[in-house]
Amino acid sequence: MATLASDPSMLRLPNGRYGHPNSRQVRLAVYGIQFLLDFAAIYIAERIASGMHITDHMAGHLDPVMMMLFPAYALIAFLINCYSFDAMMSATRSLTRMASSLALSFGLILVFTFALGQEHTLSRPEMFKTGLFALALLTMVRPPMLLLVRRLGNAFLARLLIIDGQPATTSAEFEVLDAREAGLTPDLRNPHMLDAFAALVHGYDRVVVSCPAERRESWAIYLKGSGCWGQLLIPELHAIAYSGGAGGMAPGIVVSVGPLNMRNRILKRIFDLSIAVPAVIALSPLLFLTALVIKLESAGPILFRQRRMGRGNQMFHVYKFRSMRVECSDADGNRSASRDDDRITRVGRIIRATSIDELPQLFNVILGDMSLVGPRPHALGSLAGERLFWHVDQRYWLRHALKPGITGLAQVRGYRGATDREEDLVNRLQSDLEYVSDWSIVGDISILVRTAVVLAHKNAY
């Protein structure tokens, strides 16, 4: 009989839904509407300012400004999170970031035109008028959007309260799940339970857990590993904490805010696709040749497909070129490859030593299951010495707050190959956690460059 541990889809909310898939799409739609309204406001401001100018010899000189102003505003507004959840939830933040984006845009235009020696093409009075009118119109279009966000309520900001043996009161804004009735327990030794939890909270923007003190550490790891914004309720803090808690609930502490905001997720995704897609095209002859020699050497599929832990501790299937004989394939990764491994074919030794066997993971990147850079995904049966990875260190689950990568910080530091000792895992885990906490796009670029140096490595076999 199927159980929650073997079939994560059995875990559902009381209304029968599995996860909350719509709130992010609603927010993206709201951001898009706000973006279009901003575009219209800036365009109308430019038209009004241009119409107010009387002399003929300056006519049309504002068009270049318009051509530069909106791209500059869009770029800066994106970089300072003008179109983001926290900006749409606060009138002060929304107006402050909008005004900052506008001011910085005009400053960028002035610096750019002076650097090119084209300052004579600008009409400063018209720029000043455009700025004033744009500020006024942009200010006018924000209150209606803020009102819309409030009316959308849980559709814009999805909230979930999980009650695990510790009753809690909440407002109608929260959906409520009784963990015990659903069969959900924070078992750090059960990857299937983690997978079920990650799928359940997928799409929720706020996840709050009410549980006894002895289970708070486990729930904290669940929340951090899923990459969501998570809070633990702690009624003991009532006497000293701020009394105006969200949703009328007991006070608590935020244990997870998610490693990347929407802007950085978009930036990382664009970076992945801009490299992965051209790489697949450029490497297609090598991919075809490798597939051919694998097929000629031994019977069986060209690709090896294995279930591994991905972002948010959700499972996915990773793709690699098959380097072992089919009858010796290890679907769960219970036995790590060794230097004299008799399971590996002759072609397999070459493609493993040169990391060519990893190239099909570019398709995992394009599909969105993986990133170019991130903690390497591990098979469920991977061992460090004689113990499963997550038995060695419970922090292991925290490394999955980001998408797994084809390469990562641990790999460029030389931590790859078999994990014969528990220390081998600890070294990799420390690097992975450092990458998750300190992520930056510059760091991803640096790791990719450094990866080229270690493609052929003494521990690659």
C-alpha positions in Angstrom: 0.0 0.0 0.0 1.3 3.5 -0.9 2.3 5.7 2.0 3.3 9.3 2.2 7.0 8.3 2.4 6.7 6.5 -1.0 4.1 8.7 -2.7 4.5 12.4 -1.9 1.4 13.3 -3.9 -0.7 11.8 -1.0 0.1 14.9 1.1 -2.6 17.5 0.2 -4.3 20.5 1.8 -7.8 20.0 3.2 -9.3 21.5 0.1 -7.6 18.8 -2.0 -5.0 21.1 -3.6 -1.4 20.2 -3.7 0.7 23.3 -3.3 -0.2 26.8 -4.3 0.8 27.3 -7.9 -0.9 30.6 -8.7 0.4 33.4 -6.4 3.6 33.9 -8.2 1.8 34.2 -11.6 -0.5 36.7 -10.1 2.4 38.8 -8.8 4.1 38.6 -12.2 0.9 39.9 -13.8 0.7 42.7 -11.2 4.3 43.6 -11.8 3.7 43.6 -15.6 0.7 45.9 -15.3 2.7 48.3 -13.1 5.5 48.2 -15.6 3.2 49.1 -18.5 1.6 51.9 -16.4 5.1 53.3 -15.7 5.9 53.2 -19.4 2.7 55.1 -20.2 3.4 57.7 -17.4 6.9 58.4 -18.7 5.8 58.6 -22.3 2.9 61.0 -21.5 5.2 63.1 -19.3 7.6 63.4 -22.3 4.8 64.4 -24.6 3.5 67.1 -22.3 7.0 68.5 -21.7 7.7 68.5 -25.4 4.5 70.3 -26.2 5.2 73.1 -23.7 8.4 74.1 -25.5 7.8 77.0 -27.8 11.0 77.6 -29.9 11.3 75.6 -33.1 15.0 74.9 -33.1 14.8 72.6 -30.1 11.9 70.6 -31.5 12.5 66.9 -31.5 15.6 67.1 -29.3 13.7 65.3 -26.5 13.2 62.2 -28.6 16.8 60.9 -27.9 16.1 61.5 -24.2 13.0 59.4 -24.4 14.9 56.7 -26.2 17.4 56.6 -23.3 15.1 57.4 -20.4 12.8 54.5 -20.4 15.4 51.7 -20.9 17.5 53.4 -18.2 14.5 53.6 -15.8 13.5 50.0 -16.5 17.0 48.7 -15.8 17.5 50.7 -12.6 14.0 49.9 -11.4 14.7 46.2 -11.9 18.0 46.4 -10.1 16.6 48.2 -7.0 13.5 45.9 -6.8 11.0 48.5 -7.8 8.8 45.7 -9.1 8.9 43.3 -6.2 6.8 41.9 -3.5 7.9 44.2 -0.7 7.6 47.3 -2.8 4.0 46.4 -3.7 3.1 45.8 -0.1 4.3 49.3 1.1 3.3 52.7 -0.4 6.5 54.2 1.1 8.8 51.7 -0.4 7.0 51.8 -3.7 7.2 55.6 -4.0 10.8 55.8 -2.7 12.1 53.2 -5.1 10.2 54.8 -8.0 11.6 58.2 -7.3 15.1 56.8 -6.9 14.8 55.0 -10.2 13.7 58.2 -12.0 16.4 60.4 -10.5 19.2 57.8 -11.2 17.9 57.4 -14.8 18.3 61.1 -15.5 21.7 61.1 -13.8 22.7 58.1 -16.0 21.6 60.0 -19.2 23.6 63.1 -18.3 26.7 61.1 -17.5 26.3 59.1 -20.8 25.8 62.1 -23.0 28.6 64.1 -21.4 31.0 61.1 -21.8 30.1 61.1 -25.6 30.4 64.8 -25.9 26.7 65.1 -27.0 25.4 67.3 -24.1 24.5 70.0 -26.6 21.7 67.8 -28.0 19.9 67.8 -24.7 17.4 70.5 -23.7 17.8 70.9 -19.9 14.5 72.8 -19.4 12.6 70.0 -21.2 14.5 67.3 -19.2 13.5 69.1 -16.0 9.9 69.3 -17.1 9.8 65.7 -18.2 11.2 64.7 -14.8 8.6 66.7 -12.9 5.7 65.4 -14.9 7.0 61.9 -14.8 7.3 62.0 -11.1 3.8 63.3 -10.7 2.3 60.7 -13.1 4.3 57.8 -11.7 3.1 58.8 -8.2 -0.5 58.9 -9.4 -0.5 55.4 -10.9 0.8 53.7 -7.8 -2.1 54.0 -5.3 -4.5 52.1 -7.5 -2.0 49.2 -7.9 -1.4 49.1 -4.1 -5.2 49.0 -3.6 -5.5 46.2 -6.1 -2.8 44.2 -4.2 -4.7 44.6 -1.0 -7.9 43.4 -2.6 -6.2 40.4 -4.1 -5.2 39.3 -0.6 -4.1 35.6 -0.5 -4.1 35.4 -4.3 -1.1 37.9 -4.3 0.6 36.7 -1.2 -0.1 33.0 -0.4 0.2 32.1 3.3 0.2 28.7 4.9 0.1 27.8 8.6 1.2 24.2 9.5 0.0 23.1 12.9 2.1 20.2 14.4 0.7 19.5 17.8 0.8 23.1 19.0 -2.5 24.9 18.5 -2.4 28.4 17.0 -4.9 31.0 16.1 -4.7 32.9 12.8 -6.6 35.1 10.4 -8.5 34.2 7.3 -5.5 35.2 5.2 -3.8 31.8 6.1 -4.6 28.4 4.8 -4.2 25.9 7.6 -2.8 22.3 7.5 -2.8 19.9 10.4 0.5 18.1 10.0 -0.6 15.1 12.0 -3.8 14.5 10.1 -1.9 14.8 6.8 0.8 12.4 8.0 3.5 15.1 7.7 6.4 14.8 10.2 9.7 16.7 10.1 11.8 13.6 9.6 15.3 14.6 8.6 16.2 11.0 7.7 13.4 10.6 5.2 14.2 12.3 1.8 10.7 11.3 0.5 9.1 13.3 3.3 11.3 16.3 2.5 10.2 15.9 -1.1 6.6 15.9 -0.1 7.0 18.9 2.1 8.8 20.9 -0.6 6.0 20.1 -3.2 3.4 21.1 -0.6 4.8 24.5 0.1 5.8 25.2 -3.5 4.2 28.5 -4.5 3.5 29.7 -0.9 5.1 33.0 0.0 4.8 32.7 3.8 5.0 29.4 5.6 4.5 29.5 9.4 4.9 26.4 11.6 3.4 26.0 15.1 5.1 23.0 16.9 6.5 22.0 20.3 10.0 23.1 21.2 11.6 19.7 20.6 10.6 19.7 16.9 11.6 23.3 16.1 15.1 22.5 14.9 13.8 19.9 12.5 11.1 22.2 11.1 13.7 25.0 10.8 15.8 22.8 8.6 12.7 21.8 6.5 11.9 25.5 6.0 15.5 26.5 5.1 16.0 23.6 2.8 12.8 24.3 0.9 14.0 27.9 0.1 10.8 29.5 1.3 10.1 32.3 3.7 9.5 30.4 6.9 8.7 31.3 10.5 8.4 29.3 13.7 5.9 30.4 16.3 7.3 30.7 19.8 4.5 31.4 22.3 7.1 31.8 25.1 8.2 35.1 23.6 4.7 36.6 24.1 5.8 38.5 27.3 8.7 40.3 25.5 7.9 40.3 21.8 6.0 42.9 19.9 2.3 42.2 20.4 1.1 43.0 16.9 2.1 39.8 15.3 1.0 39.0 11.7 -2.4 37.5 11.4 -3.0 37.7 15.1 -0.7 34.8 15.8 1.7 34.2 18.6 5.2 35.8 18.2 7.8 33.9 16.4 11.2 34.0 14.7 11.9 34.0 10.9 14.2 31.1 10.2 14.3 31.3 6.4 13.9 34.1 3.9 14.9 32.1 0.7 18.3 32.5 -0.9 17.2 34.5 -4.0 14.6 37.1 -4.6 12.7 37.2 -7.9 15.2 39.6 -9.5 18.1 37.4 -8.8 16.2 34.3 -9.8 15.4 35.9 -13.2 19.1 37.1 -13.5 20.4 33.6 -12.7 17.9 31.9 -15.2 18.9 34.3 -18.0 22.5 33.6 -17.3 21.9 29.9 -17.4 20.0 29.9 -20.7 22.4 32.4 -22.4 25.2 29.9 -21.9 23.4 26.5 -21.9 21.6 26.9 -25.2 24.6 28.1 -27.3 26.7 25.4 -25.5 24.4 22.7 -26.7 24.5 24.0 -30.2 28.3 24.4 -30.2 28.9 21.0 -28.6 26.3 19.1 -30.7 29.1 17.3 -32.8 30.8 16.1 -29.6 27.4 15.1 -28.1 26.6 13.1 -31.2 30.0 11.5 -31.4 29.9 10.5 -27.7 26.5 9.0 -28.1 27.7 7.0 -31.1 30.7 5.5 -29.5 28.7 4.6 -26.3 26.1 2.8 -28.5 28.8 1.0 -30.5 30.8 -0.2 -27.5 28.0 -1.7 -25.4 24.3 -2.5 -25.6 21.9 -0.3 -23.7 20.6 3.3 -23.5 23.0 6.2 -24.4 21.8 8.3 -21.4 21.8 7.3 -17.7 18.8 8.7 -15.9 19.0 8.9 -12.1 16.7 10.4 -9.4 18.5 13.0 -7.3 17.6 15.7 -4.8 17.1 19.1 -6.4 16.0 22.6 -5.4 13.9 22.8 -2.3 14.6 19.1 -1.5 12.4 18.1 -4.4 13.5 15.1 -6.5 14.2 15.2 -10.2 15.9 13.0 -12.8 19.4 14.0 -13.8 20.9 13.0 -17.2 24.4 11.8 -17.9 26.1 9.8 -20.7 26.1 6.2 -19.6 29.6 5.2 -18.6 28.9 1.8 -17.0 27.6 -1.5 -18.3 23.8 -1.6 -18.1 23.7 -4.7 -15.8 25.9 -2.9 -13.4 24.1 0.5 -13.3 23.3 1.8 -9.8 20.0 3.6 -9.9 20.3 4.9 -6.3 24.0 5.6 -6.3 24.7 3.2 -3.4 28.2 2.5 -4.6 30.4 5.4 -5.6 32.7 5.0 -8.6 36.3 4.1 -7.7 39.5 4.4 -9.6 39.6 0.7 -10.7 35.8 0.3 -10.9 35.1 -2.8 -13.0 31.6 -1.5 -13.8 33.0 1.3 -16.0 33.4 0.7 -19.8 36.4 1.8 -21.8 34.6 4.7 -23.3 33.1 5.5 -19.9 36.6 5.9 -18.4 37.4 8.5 -21.0 34.3 10.5 -20.7 34.4 10.4 -16.9 38.0 11.6 -16.7 37.2 14.5 -19.0 33.8 15.3 -17.5 32.1 14.7 -20.9 29.7 12.4 -19.2 28.2 15.4 -17.5 27.3 17.3 -20.7 23.7 16.0 -21.0 23.0 18.0 -17.8 22.9 21.0 -20.1 19.4 19.8 -21.0 18.6 19.7 -17.3 19.6 23.3 -17.1 17.4 24.2 -20.1 14.5 22.4 -18.6 15.0 24.3 -15.4 15.8 21.4 -13.0 19.4 22.5 -12.7 21.6 25.6 -13.0 25.1 25.9 -14.5 26.5 26.6 -11.1 25.2 25.3 -7.8 25.7 22.4 -5.3 26.1 19.2 -7.1 23.0 16.9 -7.0 23.6 13.6 -5.2 21.9 10.2 -5.6 19.7 9.1 -2.7 22.0 6.2 -1.8 25.2 8.2 -1.7 27.5 7.3 1.2 30.2 9.1 3.1 32.2 6.3 4.5 29.5 3.9 5.7 26.8 6.5 6.3 24.3 8.3 4.2 25.1 11.9 3.5 22.3 13.3 5.6 23.2 11.0 8.5 26.6 12.6 8.6 25.3 16.1 9.0 21.7 17.3 9.1 22.7 20.6 7.5 23.0 18.6 4.3 19.4 19.5 3.4 20.2 23.2 3.5 22.4 23.0 0.4 19.2 22.4 -1.7 17.8 25.9 -1.1 19.2 26.7 -4.6 19.1 24.7 -7.8 21.8 22.0 -8.1 24.5 22.8 -10.6 26.7 21.1 -13.2 29.6 22.6 -11.4 30.0 24.3 -8.0 32.2 25.9 -5.5 33.1 22.5 -3.9 34.2 21.2 -7.3 36.5 24.0 -8.2 38.1 23.7 -4.8 38.9 20.1 -5.6 36.2 18.3 -3.6 35.0 15.8 -6.1 35.2 12.0 -6.7 34.4 9.3 -4.2 33.5 10.1 -0.6 35.4 7.4 1.1 35.5 9.3 4.4 32.9 11.4 6.2 35.3 14.3 6.0 35.0 14.2 2.2 31.3 15.1 2.6 31.9 17.7 5.3 34.4 19.6 3.1 31.9 19.7 0.2 29.0 20.6 2.4 30.9 23.5 3.9 31.6 24.9 0.4 28.0 24.3 -0.7 26.5 26.2 2.3 29.0 29.0 1.7 27.8 29.2 -2.0 24.1 29.3 -1.0 24.6 32.0 1.6 26.9 34.2 -0.5 25.4 33.8 -4.0 26.2 36.4 -6.6 26.2 36.4 -10.4 29.8 37.4 -10.3 30.5 34.4 -8.2 28.8 32.1 -10.8 31.0 33.6 -13.6 34.1 33.1 -11.5 33.2 29.4 -10.7 32.5 28.7 -14.4 35.9 30.1 -15.4 37.7 28.1 -12.7 35.8 25.0 -13.7 37.7 25.0 -17.1 40.9 24.4 -15.1 39.6 21.3 -13.3 37.6 19.5 -16.0 40.3 16.9 -16.1 41.0 16.1 -12.4 42.8 13.4 -10.6 39.6 12.5 -8.7 37.5 12.3 -11.8 37.0 8.6 -12.5 
